[in-house]
């Protein structure tokens, strides 16, 4: 491996002017003079671009301009002691130590790991003190090499008798101290000592745009501050070398989470409901002690703390990442795809339902003519276009209905590509998104492939999107593991992986799997169309049980996806089975939170104070078709709550199908009554299931002991 730093990359006493851009340009020149730059101008441009996102000056007189760039082929560190110091934007003044960290755009994990070690070293006073006291460029190189655990690339200059500079690092990343000197530890700040020592554990996520320096420096600073405060802290660094996800049980035990990020947190939902301290990635480098103290205050008083959005999931206590089981991984992959798909379905379905409200069901015919030939100042005539059910017989309503229909159908056209794309993303990260979307598009026949006489290539629907997204993700993950020359690494994520993964997975779908999956979808559709009587009622019961069993989990999402897919392709007939399935699923999903809310009102003594408070929110959550509102109750008492709400949802699902209730909107609950066929049946099914669910929960909770009256003081 090429040495990260050599004597050719070090300058002492450099005077490059007062502007940080001149310093960056000069450091890039040092890299070029040392023969390490393949494109100096590109290196400068990329370093400037990174600098423009946020200043790279750090406390203690340090500056770390850095970037990932096509301008170098090997990781390179250029160092300068500046005289006079130059302002890089740090709060405590200009920097006299400047490091230019240049990582290849397609650098491998070994090189990036070395860069992260360096980033962590920069927050250690002993390391920077050794660099300031170094008397030669050879000594600077030696200090850096020891900190990284590498052999020095150049012969040492005269070293202190101890074998390493006073305060320098030793192989393996440790630090030495001067003879007779106690190990260096920073004194706790007032804010850190004020925190309750070891009162709780904390977790943190750090991430910066390039994932090279600040990500790991912030983690090091937080870990050091937590150690000073006597607090257990686990940090997940979402950087260039990848992230090892925090285990589920570690997150569950934590009293609060710290997000020190300048980019989005991957899988943020894992931390849902946790008290949260959020900041840019630079704040912990400046003031980690205050962040730890703030997190401890929030952990001690969660009621006053900001929280990570969403509801905390139960989980199975299993780990994540490398320890993830196959079953857990399959669940995560499918849930990722479905969770990203749902906004397309919900937005598209509601817009289509609104278009029917405004323009009438007939809008599906002339919507194109209306959009092309009419405008806001040239409104159509509803009667002339055959829009008998346009709201108020208004040309404006007809025009808006046509536009809403176009927007909604466009959103609906994208939900299968989104399902495939984000399933692939869950397997292969960002390189999987493009091929996953391509396979999802194939499953919907997005290109409208057809014969000259109008016979379309068979679409494979949501089953095809799930299988196609999985194939695309596996192909992308496999291609990403290829060993390629250095010059080709930058092409992998933007060209090689999307191209070859799309070709491999696409051909497998079109040649091998497409027709069998299409046949399966045809049989499923024919089966739905032939349903009547007891078979339809049984299906409603089964869907109701699935919706209530895990309240937003895999079974719930499978039932919801099955129903939502049918809404977009359902005919205009009010008795289309797809619309009845959607109604059964929506109603069954509304029952659990409302039934539990009713139970807390009828028998409050069976529930503790937090549950009674959750019951107040359950009314609105249930009416809005947010089944997850039942999770706090189920998590506290699953053996008595889950069977009760399943009974209620099963009754609702069966009644909904028996009364042939239909709904054209895939979400919205009670707020989309305008899209409901047989509103009376809709309300009867909902009320009946809520009553049955509440009675069942009350009966089950009346058996055995209850902790409802335990008061916390």
Secondary structure, 3 states (H helix, E strand, C coil): CCCCCCHHHEEEEECCCCCHHHHHHHHHHHHHHCCCECCHHHHHHHHHHHHHHCCCEECCCEECCEEEECCECCCEEEEEEEEEEECCCCCCCCEEEEEEEEEECCCCHHHHHHHHHHHHHCCCHHHHHHHHHCCCHHHHHHHHHHHCCCCCCCCCCCCCCCCCCCCCEECCCEECCCCCCCCCCCCCCHHHHHCCCCCCEEEEEEECCCCCCHHHHHHHHHHHHHHHHCCEEEEEECECCECCCCCHHHHHHCCEEEEEECCCCCCHHHHCCCEEEEECCCHHHHHHHHHHHHHHHHHHCHHHCCECCCCCCCCCCCCCHHHCCHHHHHHHHHHHHHHHHHHHHHHHHHHHHHHHHHHCCCHHHHHHHHHHHCECCECCCCCCCCCCCCHHHCHHHHHHHHHHHHHHHHHHHCHHHHHHHHHHHHHHCCHHHHHHHHHHHHHCCCCCCECCCCCECCCCHHHHHHHHHHHHHHHHHHHHCCCCCHHHHHHHHHHHHHHHHHHHHHHHHHHHHHHHHHHHHHHHHHHHHCCCHHHHHHHHHHHHHHHHHCCCCHHHHHHHHHHHHHHHHCCCCCCCHHHHHHHHHHHHHHHHHHHHHHHHHHCHHHCCHHHHHHHHHHHHHHHCCCHHHHHHHHHHCHHHHHHHHHHHHHHHHHHHHHCCCEECCCCCHHHHHHHEECHHHHHHHHHHHHHHHHHHHHHHHCCCCCCCCCCCC
